[in-house]
């Protein structure tokens, strides 16, 4: 049975207008962090254009069902990012964030998916159905953001799984002049965002650099954005934590909003 065409074209048209209308204020440095007085002002709209969808997945050594590695930073990171999108853009956000698996047909209703910690516990384990559904979702215009995994071993675990989704497509490194870093905020390429209580100079495993990689479709559109050696989720989750540096939380929102705007306009 053929699947419905989904909502991606309508979302792209609507969000393109919102990006144009909000672009004049886009270069203001985001000050989402530290706004304790407005922490409960979610700005949710049941008729909104965007909801945060987190991907639930299995790993080789367990952790797919219940609360496994897929659920790290949940739900605070997801809710705070929605709050940031509502406050810093003209995009109307929906209600509480949701969790879906790749084999759920509902993913075709959402143009933006998020997953993290893809290198822990031996890496992610995708069923044939999940692999097929994810491939079709991405080729039809969907966007997947992968966040918060560190070092070569975790990269190798991630690559082993995603090479099954697109065995014929190269994973490329994005350079700082790529459009995705300038679609809303002007950002000087990838940013190393550390976890809570990490050194300002080093993230996990003593790593002091970040890089962004991507899988592209035939037209050069980023289908999968891979945020390696950086933890945007902690930046969102700990927005209001007194021990988390505001500059890192702000960087996390700038990056996340750029990725979102790119996904909804391409």
N, C-alpha and C positions, 0 to 999 in steps of 0.2 A: 504494500500500500504506500503510495507516495506521501511524503510528509508535507504539511502546509508550508508556505513560503516564509512564515515567520514575520517578525516586525522590523527587521534590520533596516530596510529602505526608508520606512516612515520615520524611524528613530533618527537616521542619518540626516534626513531633510530637516526635521524639527530642531535637532541639536545644532546643525550648521547655522541656523538663524540665531540661536541662542548664543553661540560662540561669537558671531559678528556683533550682536548687541551688547555682549559683555566684554569685548576685547579692550575697550578703552581703559577699564580698570584692572586689566590682567597683570600689568607689571608692578602693581602695588605688592610689596612683600607680604605674604600671608601671615596674619597674626591670629591664627586659630588657637594656638597654644596659650595657656595661662588665663583663659577667659572663664574663671570659676563661676562668675555670676550667671553665665548663660549656659552652664553645662547641661541643663535639662531642656534647653530650647532646641528641640530636634528639627523643627521646620518640616515635618513630614507632610506629604500630600498623597492621598490615595490615588489621585489622577496624575501622578508624576511620571517623568520620562525615564528615571533611572532607579534601579534597586541593586544593592550589593549582593552578588551571588558567590558564595564560597563553595569550592568543590570538595566533596568528601571522597576519599580514596583509600584503597588497601595498600599495605606495604608487604614486602617479602617476609618480614618478621612480625607480622601482626600490626594492630593499630588502626584498622580501617573502620571497624564498627565501634559504637560508643564514642568516647573522646580519645582519639589517637593524635598522631602528629599533625593531621590535617586541621585540627581544631585549636592549635596554638594561637593565642591572642584573641580567641573568640569568646564572647561576641563584642568586646569593647572596641577592638580595632575596627571592625566592620561598622559599628554604630557611629564611632567618631569620624570615620571617613565620610559616611553619609552626611553627618553634621557639617563637616568641612565643605563638601560639595555644595550643600545648601547655602552655606554662609558666604563662600568665596566665588560662586558662579551664579548664573541665572538658571541653572538646571534645577528643576523641581525633583526632589527625591521621594521615593515611595516609603512605605512603613518599614517594619523591622527587617533586617537582612535575613536571607534565607540560605539554606544549604541544599545542594543537589549533587547527584553523581553524574558522571558522563553518560551513563546509559539511560538517563531519565529524559524523556522527550520534552520536558519543560525547559531544558536548556535552550531550545530553539526560540523561546520567547524573550531571551535576554541576550543582548549583544556583548556583554562584558562578564567574564568569569575570572575568579581569583583563586589561586592555590599557593601553598607555601610548604617549606620543609620537604621538598621532593627528593632529597638525598638521604634522609634518615631511615633507619631500620631496613637497610638494604635497598632502598629506593621504592618507587611506586610500582604497583602491580596492576596492569590493565587487562581486563578480559577482552576477548575478541569483539564483543558487543560495545564495550566502552571505547575501544580503539576506532571502530567503524563510526560510531556516533560522533566522537570528537573530530575525526577527520572531516566528516560531512559538515559539522557545525562550523569549523574554521574555513572551509572552502566556500561556504555560503555567506561568509561575511562576518562571522563571529571573531571575538578577540579573547585571548587567554593571557592573563598576567601571572607570571610565576615569580615568587618572592622568597627571600630568606632561606637560602642554602649556601653553604660555605665550603671552600677548599676543593681540591682536585678529586678526592674520593667521592664526595657528594655529587660533584659534576658528573663523574663517570656513572654513578648510579642513576642519575637523572637521564643521561644520554642513552643508556641501555634501554630505557622504557620509551622515550620519545622517538628513537630511531625506528620503532615499530609503527608509529603513527605516520611518519613521512620518511620512509627509507630512501626516497629519491631526492630529498631536499636538504640543502646545506644549512647548517646553523651559522649565521654570520654575526660578526661583532658590529654594533652600531657605533658610529663615530659621533663626536659632539655636535657636528653640523647637521645631523639628521633632523628632519622635520619634527619628529616626535618630541624633541627637546625644546621646540620653539613654537608649538602649535597654540599655546595659551600663555604660559610663562616662558621667558627666555632663561634657559638653564644651561650651564656649561657642561653638558654631558652627564654621565652617570655620577651618582653621589654615594659615598660610603656612609650609610646610616647605621650606627651601632645599636645593640640591644641595651636594655636598662642595666646600669651599673658597669657597663664596659668602659674602657678608657676612651677618652676623646680622640686619641690617635690610632687606636686599634679596635677592630671588631672581633669577631670570634676567630679562634685559632691563630691569633696574632696577625691576621690579615689587615693590611692598611690601604687597600684599593678596592674599587668596585668596577664592574663592567656590565654593560647591557648587551644582550645577544638577541637574535630574532630568527624566526622562521617566516619566510615571505611567501605570498601567493604568486601566481604567474604575472600579476601586474605590479609586483613590488610592494604590495601592502603588507604591513606587519600583521601577521596572524597570531603569533606567539611572541610575547615580550618576556625575556628572561632576565630578571634582576638578580645577578650573581654577586655574592659577597657584600650584601647590603640587606637591611631589615626594615623596610617601610612599615611593616605590620607593627613593630614595636614603637615606631614613631607615632603611629595613629593610636595604638592602645594606651600609651603613656603620655598622651597629650597634656594631661592635667597633673601628672606626677611631679612633685617638687624636686625630685632628684634627677629628672630627665631634662637635658639641655633643650631649651626652646628652639635653638637653631636647627637641631636635628628633626624635631617634630615638624617645623615649618618646611624643611626640605622634603620630608616624607609627603606632605600634602601637595607641594608644588609638583613633585614627580608624579604622584598618583593622579592628580587632576589632569596633567598633560597626557598621561596614558589614556585616561578616560575620554578626554576630548578627541584625541586621535582616533580611538576606537569607534566613537559615535559619529565621526565625520568622514570616515574612510570605509 
